[in-house]
Amino acid sequence: MQELHDAPLAPLTTFRLGGPATRLITATTDAEVVAAVREADDAGTPLLIIGGGSNLVIGDKGFEGTALRIATRGFDLSGTALELAAGETWTDAVARTVEAGLAGIECLAGIPGSAGATPIQNVGAYGQEVSSTITEVVAYDRTTRETLTLTNAECAFSYRHSRFKEHPERYVVLRVRFALEDADGLSAPLKYAETARALGVEPGDRVPAATARRTVLELRAGKGMVLDPADHDTWSAGSFFTNPILDDAQLAAFLARVSERLGPDVAPPAFPAGDGRTKTSAAWLIDRAGFTKGYGAGPARISTKHTLALTNRGDATTEDLLALAREVVAGVREAFGITLVNEPVTVGVSL
Ligand SMILES: Cc1cc2nc3c(=O)[nH]c(=O)nc-3n(C[C@H](O)[C@H](O)[C@H](O)COP(=O)(O)OP(=O)(O)OC[C@H]3O[C@@H](n4cnc5c(N)ncnc54)[C@H](O)[C@@H]3O)c2cc1C
């Protein structure tokens, strides 16, 4: 276990933003993680859990308390059952399951960060979400002070949400268990039209899992969604806003605004989101509100490759980033009456 004081947090985030933590602990075993959490809780010290820092916006003033970096390791594959320690690097784990010829998480290739953070916002991309393959999550519960095993149902997964995100101060994920599929080296049926199109197959078809993974990585790289330290378009948290989910009344109001502003022939993206609700595209809203790729004059700008990613061009502060985010939220609200919600977790700041 390593302990540092007045430790800069910016280098631990993909935005490269945020001030220092009073104390930074790096834990490499589950026992060290639990001991550090208990110690902070006993002392009444605020605690910030950090995995890969790829979904964190930390304020310029930093974090007054204990930042706990989870650096545990463990990749155990037995047949189609996979158990990952929270600190495992997610992209490596995906690559290894594909090398083993297994299907289920191949389209989640290229998502930065740790395995332990994947259940927090139920990470998803290109037609897959971890909620489809997670069987159990082992977590330390800070309320009962016990380690428990939660079933998939108990994780209460939904779009970019879970029980863990609902109670952000309560659980520390230690291990995540998955049930993958042995489909003779083939992928899961492709659900995402863009991936199927790129592969020249139909949605619902299977392709070799390695091909699906490679194609997703190529599509993501073209959008600045694969980390590349040399490319400021990837100094981000990926998508900065979640896709809005609208009920019938909200959808009707939105469609009226679109018609009024852009003309009656313009149809915004609309996908069924369960319970009779409709998901629209945050990227479309941002773009149509006038914030196109590369928007911004300061050190924080919209990515030149993807409208949904806000980026640090190198010398931004968190306040620069938040100013841009607030401008986008206000512009979209004014144009379409929809208030975008940030996807990354904010620490010591809010939009
Ligand atoms: C270029 C880029 C592309 C991205 N693409 C996608 C994408 O396609 N789909 C997607 O869903 N996300 C995407 N993201 C967002 C991000 O990668 C994921 O949310 C990822 O799971 C975050 O993992 P992390 O370890 O970096 O979490 P961190 O940023 O370190 O933490 C995020 C939150 O989870 C908490 N946390 C982390 N680990 C634990 C733990 N073990 N126990 C309890 N709480 C914990 C933290 O306290 C914090 O609240 C992208 C980000 C970037 C930079």
The ligand as an SDF file (V2000), in Angstrom:
LIG
                    3D

 53 58  0  0  0  0  0  0  0  0999 V2000
  -11.9350    8.2100  -24.4640 C   0  0  0  0  0  0  0  0  0  0  0  0
  -13.0360    7.6710  -23.5710 C   0  0  0  0  0  0  0  0  0  0  0  0
  -14.0240    6.8540  -24.1050 C   0  0  0  0  0  0  0  0  0  0  0  0
  -15.0480    6.3460  -23.2760 C   0  0  0  0  0  0  0  0  0  0  0  0
  -16.0090    5.5480  -23.8300 N   0  0  0  0  0  0  0  0  0  0  0  0
  -16.9910    5.0490  -23.0560 C   0  0  0  0  0  0  0  0  0  0  0  0
  -17.9950    4.2040  -23.6270 C   0  0  0  0  0  0  0  0  0  0  0  0
  -17.9830    3.9100  -24.8180 O   0  0  0  0  0  0  0  0  0  0  0  0
  -18.9840    3.7490  -22.8190 N   0  0  0  0  0  0  0  0  0  0  0  0
  -19.0140    4.0310  -21.4790 C   0  0  0  0  0  0  0  0  0  0  0  0
  -19.9300    3.5560  -20.8020 O   0  0  0  0  0  0  0  0  0  0  0  0
  -18.0730    4.8110  -20.9150 N   0  0  0  0  0  0  0  0  0  0  0  0
  -17.0610    5.3280  -21.6610 C   0  0  0  0  0  0  0  0  0  0  0  0
  -16.1160    6.1400  -21.1080 N   0  0  0  0  0  0  0  0  0  0  0  0
  -16.2070    6.4900  -19.6840 C   0  0  0  0  0  0  0  0  0  0  0  0
  -15.3160    5.6150  -18.7540 C   0  0  0  0  0  0  0  0  0  0  0  0
  -14.2630    5.0290  -19.4540 O   0  0  0  0  0  0  0  0  0  0  0  0
  -16.1090    4.4960  -18.0750 C   0  0  0  0  0  0  0  0  0  0  0  0
  -17.1580    5.0410  -17.3150 O   0  0  0  0  0  0  0  0  0  0  0  0
  -15.2210    3.6520  -17.1470 C   0  0  0  0  0  0  0  0  0  0  0  0
  -15.9310    2.5360  -16.6600 O   0  0  0  0  0  0  0  0  0  0  0  0
  -14.6800    4.4340  -15.9630 C   0  0  0  0  0  0  0  0  0  0  0  0
  -13.7170    3.6180  -15.3340 O   0  0  0  0  0  0  0  0  0  0  0  0
  -12.6060    4.2160  -14.4120 P   0  0  0  0  0  0  0  0  0  0  0  0
  -11.9110    3.0790  -13.7470 O   0  0  0  0  0  0  0  0  0  0  0  0
  -11.7320    5.1350  -15.1900 O   0  0  0  0  0  0  0  0  0  0  0  0
  -13.4730    5.0090  -13.3660 O   0  0  0  0  0  0  0  0  0  0  0  0
  -13.0870    6.3670  -12.6110 P   0  0  0  0  0  0  0  0  0  0  0  0
  -13.1410    7.4910  -13.5730 O   0  0  0  0  0  0  0  0  0  0  0  0
  -11.8380    6.1930  -11.8490 O   0  0  0  0  0  0  0  0  0  0  0  0
  -14.3190    6.4930  -11.6130 O   0  0  0  0  0  0  0  0  0  0  0  0
  -15.6160    6.7440  -12.0970 C   0  0  0  0  0  0  0  0  0  0  0  0
  -16.6090    6.6180  -10.9370 C   0  0  0  0  0  0  0  0  0  0  0  0
  -16.6430    5.2780  -10.4710 O   0  0  0  0  0  0  0  0  0  0  0  0
  -16.2150    5.2180   -9.1100 C   0  0  0  0  0  0  0  0  0  0  0  0
  -15.4060    3.9980   -8.9810 N   0  0  0  0  0  0  0  0  0  0  0  0
  -14.3410    3.6380   -9.7200 C   0  0  0  0  0  0  0  0  0  0  0  0
  -13.9160    2.4240   -9.3450 N   0  0  0  0  0  0  0  0  0  0  0  0
  -14.7400    2.0240   -8.3340 C   0  0  0  0  0  0  0  0  0  0  0  0
  -14.8150    0.8680   -7.5170 C   0  0  0  0  0  0  0  0  0  0  0  0
  -13.9570   -0.1630   -7.6480 N   0  0  0  0  0  0  0  0  0  0  0  0
  -15.7980    0.8010   -6.5710 N   0  0  0  0  0  0  0  0  0  0  0  0
  -16.6780    1.8090   -6.4100 C   0  0  0  0  0  0  0  0  0  0  0  0
  -16.6550    2.9430   -7.1460 N   0  0  0  0  0  0  0  0  0  0  0  0
  -15.6890    3.0300   -8.1070 C   0  0  0  0  0  0  0  0  0  0  0  0
  -15.4370    6.4850   -8.8630 C   0  0  0  0  0  0  0  0  0  0  0  0
  -15.4590    6.8590   -7.4880 O   0  0  0  0  0  0  0  0  0  0  0  0
  -16.2120    7.4550   -9.7240 C   0  0  0  0  0  0  0  0  0  0  0  0
  -17.3810    7.8610   -9.0510 O   0  0  0  0  0  0  0  0  0  0  0  0
  -15.0680    6.6630  -21.8970 C   0  0  0  0  0  0  0  0  0  0  0  0
  -14.0540    7.4860  -21.3710 C   0  0  0  0  0  0  0  0  0  0  0  0
  -13.0480    7.9810  -22.1890 C   0  0  0  0  0  0  0  0  0  0  0  0
  -11.9750    8.8420  -21.6110 C   0  0  0  0  0  0  0  0  0  0  0  0
  1  2  1  0
  2  3  1  0
  2 52  2  0
  3  4  2  0
  4  5  1  0
  4 50  1  0
  5  6  2  0
  6  7  1  0
  6 13  1  0
  7  8  2  0
  7  9  1  0
  9 10  1  0
 10 11  2  0
 10 12  1  0
 12 13  2  0
 13 14  1  0
 14 15  1  0
 14 50  1  0
 15 16  1  0
 16 17  1  0
 16 18  1  0
 18 19  1  0
 18 20  1  0
 20 21  1  0
 20 22  1  0
 22 23  1  0
 23 24  1  0
 24 25  2  0
 24 26  1  0
 24 27  1  0
 27 28  1  0
 28 29  2  0
 28 30  1  0
 28 31  1  0
 31 32  1  0
 32 33  1  0
 33 34  1  0
 33 48  1  0
 34 35  1  0
 35 36  1  0
 35 46  1  0
 36 37  1  0
 36 45  1  0
 37 38  2  0
 38 39  1  0
 39 40  1  0
 39 45  2  0
 40 41  1  0
 40 42  2  0
 42 43  1  0
 43 44  2  0
 44 45  1  0
 46 47  1  0
 46 48  1  0
 48 49  1  0
 50 51  2  0
 51 52  1  0
 52 53  1  0
M  END
$$$$
